[in-house]
Amino acid sequence: QVQLVESGGGLVQAGGSLRLSCVVSGGTISHYAMGWFRQAPGKLREFVASITWPGGTTTNYRDSVKGRFTISRDNGMNAVYLQMNNLKPEDTAVYYCNAVAGVTPILEFASWGQGTQVTVSS
């Protein structure tokens, strides 16, 4: 069915930057707000950021990433991106994308993808 493929993660030092990509196949993202989530070992998956469409573009971020992360989307590419700047060790997690309603993933849209590992060293 709909598949989500995240990429762009890696190992960076604190203060560094990464740009994550989420490419969707098997379905269009045009009718959905899209978002990023992350999960650290032993912790619950948590909301990171979202971007709405259509009706203009509205973004939402969890407090801890505001001013550092920027979410964007390209409906033509069926893709969502997350620019992460000034990374901190607490950002270390596997990052996932999906359709969202508020801060809740819409699992009817797609099952979770493999995610992409982000590791920030201090």
Residue, then its C-alpha position, 0 to 999 in steps of 0.5 A: q500500500v502506501q509506503l514511507v521511506e525516510s532518509g538523511g539521518g546520520l551521526v553529527q556533533a552537537g550544533g550540527s545540521l541534518r536534512l531529513s527526507c520522506v518520500v511517499s509512494g503508493g499514495t498522494i500526500s496532497h490531502y493530508a497534513m504531514g509530520w515527523f515523529r521520533q523515537a529514542p530507545g526505550k521511549l515512546r514515539e513523540f511528535v516533532a513537527s507537522i505541516t498542513w495542506p491545502g489552505g496555505t501552509t501552517t507548521n507546528y513544532r514541539d517546543s524543544v525543537k522550535g527555532r531549530f527545526t523547519i518542516s517543509r513539503d513538496n506535493g509534486m515530489n510527494a515528499v516531506y523534509l525536516q531541516m534540523n539545525n543546532l542539533k542537540p544530543e537529546d535529538t538522538a532518535v529514529y525519525y519517522c514521517n507520516a500523515v498527521a491529524g494535529v499531533t497524532p499520526i494517521l495510521e490509516f494512511a500508512s504504516w510506519g516506515q523504517g525511519t532514519q537514525v539521527t545520532v548527535s554526539s556531545 
